[in-house]
Amino acid sequence: MQMETKDAIKLRRSVKQYDPEHTLTDAELNELLSLAALSPTAFNIQHWRFVVVKDPGLRKQIREVAWDQAQVTDSSALIILCADLKAWEKLPARYWKNAPKEVQEFILPAIDGYYRDKEQVQRDEVMRSCGIAAQTIMLSAKSMGYDSCPMDGFDFSAVASLINLPDDHIISMFIAIGKGIADASPRAGQLSLDEIVIENKFNRQ
Ligand SMILES: Cc1cc2nc3c(=O)[nH]c(=O)nc-3n(C[C@H](O)[C@H](O)[C@H](O)COP(=O)(O)O)c2cc1C
């Protein structure tokens, strides 16, 4: 199925009800994750970690700590977008292995200087990257004929414990993907560009 990017953006909605009988093929899931992996990250550190929850029992346990939201068990794929906060210091040369040597010599110390001892920067960066990857996943899903729902309505520490999240990783959000069986409600209310676009500078209060 071909879909213009602009159409995928307009047609993507947060769908809450999915056909629980539908499954994604391994090829579809692989395509989706391969597209997600092309999302940009600062310094190309690719620190997202996509936990694909396939075990129905685990999905049920996750639903129990996710406000009993049906998407968790009924969608065809539940992806928990996590990230490694310390990816910047874990063999960073592999993120630039194909670059010319002089680029590597410049970039590797720059990565270290940017993140070392800056916990807030490490966390902010992860959230930026996961947000972008989430949208890549949702638009890719739409263009493959699937619906999706981004989710943060869950107990983060309970989910972390259910998936054995390593101490130096964090969870950003879930993305549920599947065959929607009910349309999303009409758009709740979009702000006008007048309110959300600022020309040059904010006005001083
Ligand atoms: C970070 C994030 C978390 C969200 N969490 C949930 C959630 O837990 N459950 C849910 O049904 N929708 C959730 N949503 C969906 C929003 O309610 C939805 O994106 C918003 O109302 C706009 O609707 P649309 O996505 O259909 O355009 C979440 C969206 C985002 C971006």
The ligand as a Gaussian input file, in Angstrom:
#p B3LYP/6-31G(d) Opt

LIG

0 1
 C        2.789000      10.791000      25.059000
 C        1.361000      10.413000      24.796000
 C        0.692000       9.610000      25.707000
 C       -0.618000       9.206000      25.470000
 N       -1.211000       8.327000      26.336000
 C       -2.406000       7.795000      26.007000
 C       -2.961000       6.751000      26.777000
 O       -2.386000       6.268000      27.749000
 N       -4.155000       6.261000      26.405000
 C       -4.829000       6.732000      25.318000
 O       -5.910000       6.216000      25.026000
 N       -4.329000       7.728000      24.562000
 C       -3.132000       8.260000      24.867000
 N       -2.582000       9.238000      24.073000
 C       -3.308000       9.700000      22.896000
 C       -3.764000      11.159000      23.003000
 O       -4.909000      11.230000      23.812000
 C       -4.038000      11.658000      21.580000
 O       -2.810000      11.666000      20.876000
 C       -4.623000      13.051000      21.539000
 O       -5.887000      13.093000      22.149000
 C       -4.760000      13.546000      20.099000
 O       -5.538000      12.635000      19.326000
 P       -4.970000      11.943000      18.019000
 O       -3.693000      11.239000      18.385000
 O       -6.042000      11.001000      17.580000
 O       -4.718000      13.027000      17.018000
 C       -1.299000       9.679000      24.323000
 C       -0.618000      10.514000      23.421000
 C        0.676000      10.868000      23.642000
 C        1.401000      11.722000      22.629000

